[in-house]
Amino acid sequence: MSEVYLRIIAGLDFLISCLLIVSKPEVNMEPDKETLETVKARLDVLRKGIVSEENSVNYYKTLIEKTPEDSDANIGMRRMYSGLMLEEKKHVERFRELINEWEQRLKEL
């Protein structure tokens, strides 16, 4: 498997794990049992996760920049990289939303 596909799979696995943990607190803990420490831990995971997602955006941007438009195959690759980069940007936005939500919860504690 190529390095690109391995990075995609690893990134998606990480994203899914993070989103499962932090987006639905009722899955892993009753909402009324959140503590200062559990919310801080969730924010720590989210902050690490957003860095990973931003790195993925930059990775695809670099691949686009380094892939010439000199053949149909390369054009197809550039389009795929572009689509994947847009998807990663959505993940970054979702992480920002979750960070804002959990920062608000932290203020409420």
C-alpha positions in Angstrom: 0.0 0.0 0.0 1.4 3.4 -0.8 2.4 6.0 1.8 -0.5 8.2 0.8 -3.1 5.6 1.5 -1.6 4.6 4.8 -1.6 8.2 5.9 -5.3 8.5 4.8 -6.3 5.4 6.7 -4.3 6.4 9.9 -5.8 9.8 9.8 -9.4 8.5 9.4 -8.9 6.0 12.2 -7.7 8.7 14.5 -10.5 11.1 13.5 -13.2 8.4 14.1 -11.7 7.6 17.5 -11.6 11.2 18.5 -15.1 12.0 17.4 -16.6 8.9 19.1 -14.9 9.9 22.3 -15.6 13.6 22.4 -18.7 14.3 20.3 -21.1 12.1 22.3 -20.3 12.3 26.0 -23.4 10.2 26.8 -21.7 7.2 25.1 -18.8 7.1 27.5 -20.0 9.0 30.5 -23.2 10.5 31.9 -23.2 14.2 31.0 -23.9 15.3 34.6 -20.8 13.4 35.7 -18.3 15.5 33.8 -15.6 17.0 35.9 -13.1 19.7 35.4 -10.5 17.0 34.7 -12.6 15.0 32.2 -13.5 18.1 30.2 -9.8 19.2 30.2 -8.9 15.7 29.0 -11.4 15.9 26.2 -10.1 19.3 25.1 -6.6 17.9 25.1 -7.7 15.1 22.7 -9.4 17.6 20.5 -6.4 20.0 20.4 -4.2 17.1 19.4 -6.7 15.9 16.8 -7.1 19.3 15.2 -3.3 19.5 14.7 -3.4 16.1 13.0 -6.2 17.3 10.7 -4.5 20.6 9.9 -1.3 18.6 9.1 -3.4 16.4 6.7 -4.7 19.6 4.9 -1.1 20.8 4.5 0.0 17.3 3.3 -2.6 17.2 0.5 -1.9 20.8 -0.4 1.8 19.9 -0.8 0.9 16.8 -2.9 -1.2 19.1 -5.2 1.6 21.5 -5.5 4.1 18.8 -6.3 2.0 16.9 -8.8 2.3 18.3 -12.3 -0.7 18.6 -14.6 1.1 16.9 -17.5 -1.0 13.8 -17.8 -4.5 12.5 -17.3 -3.3 10.4 -14.4 -1.7 13.3 -12.7 -4.8 15.4 -13.2 -6.8 12.7 -11.6 -4.4 12.5 -8.7 -4.6 16.3 -8.2 -8.4 16.1 -8.2 -8.4 13.3 -5.6 -5.9 15.2 -3.4 -8.1 18.3 -3.7 -11.2 16.4 -2.7 -9.4 14.8 0.2 -8.0 18.2 1.3 -11.5 19.6 1.3 -12.7 16.7 3.4 -9.9 17.3 5.9 -10.9 21.0 6.1 -14.4 19.9 7.1 -12.8 17.8 9.9 -10.8 20.8 11.0 -14.1 22.8 11.2 -15.8 20.1 13.2 -12.9 19.9 15.6 -13.2 23.7 16.1 -16.9 23.3 16.8 -16.2 20.6 19.3 -13.4 22.6 21.0 -15.8 25.6 21.3 -18.5 23.4 22.8 -16.2 21.8 25.3 -14.6 25.1 26.2 -18.0 26.4 27.0 -18.7 23.3 29.2 -15.4 24.0 31.0 -16.5 27.5 31.7 -19.8 26.2 33.1 -18.0 23.9 35.6 
